[in-house]
Amino acid sequence: MARIAVIGAGMGAMAAAARLAVAGHRVVVYERTETYGGAVRRFEREGFRFDTGPGLLTLPAVYRDLFVKTGREPLEDCVELVQVDPSSRHVFADGTEVSLPNASRAGVVAALDEALGAGAGERWGEFLVRAREAWDRTRRPLLEEPLWPNWEVLVGKEPYPGTSYRRLLRTHRVVKLFEIGRRELRDDRLAQLLDGYALAYGVDPGTAPASAAVLPYMEHAFGTWYVRGGVRELARAVYERCLKRRVEFVFGAEVARVLEKDGRAAGVELGDGTVAEADFVVGTGPWRLRGLVPGREVYGGRDVPLDPEDRYPGRAVVCLALRGAREPGAAHRTVVHTADADGDLELFRHGVVPDVPQVVVDRPDDPSLWPDGDHESLVLTATVPSAMEFDWAAPGAADAFADRMVAAAERAVPGLRERVLWREVRTPLDTGRETGATGGAVPPPALAGAEGVLHPANTTAVPGLFTVGGWSHPGGGLAHAGMSGALVAGLIVEGPEFRGSR
């Protein structure tokens, strides 16, 4: 039995902790805040409850596998999963609306044809077929296996089988996400639909590789799921699974240093001087590990892309307590697309807060989230510059942007402003306080391709030291965090020969 110290209680860290405990190891989690879940948080006030992190779950199989592998209780015995239908509703700047059925390619094709005109659905359906090919080519090496030294294969040839086109007497192949919209979808609204998926994940649609097509593919292929009571309930279930497996949690414990002995990780030292010896250390956030191992290059000079966290955007979240009941048949999730697509992209290039942002409106049909049947809880989310690029603490800055988000959301929920009892505005500053991420940035998922996104490997140059969570391979998102936990547990239990679950 090995002693394992885990730094942080995010979803990836807890997933690793539960798996390691089941393997017979003694696991202690040190969390600097007073709760678990990382960015998966909840805000409560006056009987209203709001998810302030992810609002929906894709790839629930990741957490089903976690619960199967760590105990006899399946995931559905611990939380109630509800498949959301429609998967999402989209409101475009020209007034066009379309609701996309959950996990039904034929249904999506029919809905797009009806809303956008004949041929639109067929073009989107053909795009999904190509997206599936990109998914099949990258799923295992990018998501289910550790990032090996030959990681260059993931950033070489573009895995998306884009169509060819002629330009300046030369034949080019689609290799960028924006080219898919322009060359293959050939409809501004379909292009906005595609860009919207990338934007919601914090990926710049203007520079993203074509392989970002896997982001909408995941939703269409595996569905979108709501956790009854809010996604925070999933974090609670994972935490309780850890406790049942005898994982120990120490909250309010800031790790000041990773200890070394004989050239390998040997434990942690807390901010109060307490020393906890360990045979392995698992850390969340590569930027933290660099500072916690004085005098050592954590990644050993390996030329793995390590983009600073301040290059990635954050999230603005507005929690709205509403008077009046939720109308029957309202969509759970509505994406309000902006007419100023270029303005949204400026946040990636110049740290500019968009005047008219793309806003995601979440309206769960869940009475447990409001005090009675005469009220409703609603959450607005927008991708915004991190606190490294924009002064969210400036007087009035957060409220002014929240006003613009509410105005945009009113295109999806008419009369919204008149129903607001009160609101809670959260910015990347809040994310930074809760997760420790520089500037409150949110990690994007890993993407393959010449212009792809890779995160640091789960192994490091310090023997016995591993990294887990959204800023590590395979990147951000609930499902990806759960995958990182499985990878780290496999590397510790099976050793360097571990090649991922089969």
Salt bridges, closest charged atoms under 4 A:
GLU44 OE2 - ARG42 NH1 3.97
GLU46 OE2 - ARG45 NE 3.33
ASP65 OD2 - ARG19 NH2 2.81
ASP65 OD1 - LYS69 NZ 2.82
GLU73 OE1 - ARG241 NH2 3.70
GLU73 OE1 - LYS244 NZ 2.77
GLU76 OE2 - ARG64 NE 2.68
GLU80 OE1 - ARG228 NE 3.86
ASP94 OD2 - ARG189 NH1 3.69
GLU97 OE1 - ARG89 NH2 3.08
GLU133 OE2 - ARG137 NH2 2.44
ASP136 OD2 - ARG132 NE 3.75
GLU144 OE2 - ARG139 NH1 2.68
GLU144 OE1 - ARG140 NH1 3.34
GLU145 OE2 - ARG140 NE 3.08
GLU184 OE1 - ARG130 NH2 3.07
ASP187 OD2 - ARG189 NH2 3.19
ASP204 OD1 - ARG349 NH2 3.32
GLU233 OE2 - ARG42 NH2 2.79
GLU233 OE2 - ARG49 NH2 3.98
GLU233 OE1 - ARG236 NE 2.78
GLU240 OE1 - ARG236 NH1 2.84
GLU248 OE1 - ARG26 NH2 3.70
GLU260 OE1 - ARG296 NH1 2.44
GLU269 OE1 - ARG257 NH2 2.67
GLU277 OE1 - ARG3 NH1 3.55
ASP279 OD2 - ARG3 NE 3.43
ASP307 OD1 - ARG311 NH1 3.04
GLU327 OE1 - ARG363 NH2 2.86
GLU346 OE1 - HIS350 NE2 3.58
ASP362 OD1 - ARG333 NE 2.77
ASP365 OD1 - ARG326 NH1 3.93
ASP372 OD1 - HIS375 ND1 2.66
GLU376 OE2 - ARG363 NE 2.81
GLU376 OE1 - ARG419 NH2 3.00
ASP399 OD1 - ARG423 NH2 3.44
ASP403 OD1 - ARG423 NH1 2.91
GLU410 OE1 - ARG417 NH2 2.44
ASP430 OD1 - ARG433 NH2 2.70
GLU434 OE2 - ARG426 NH2 2.45
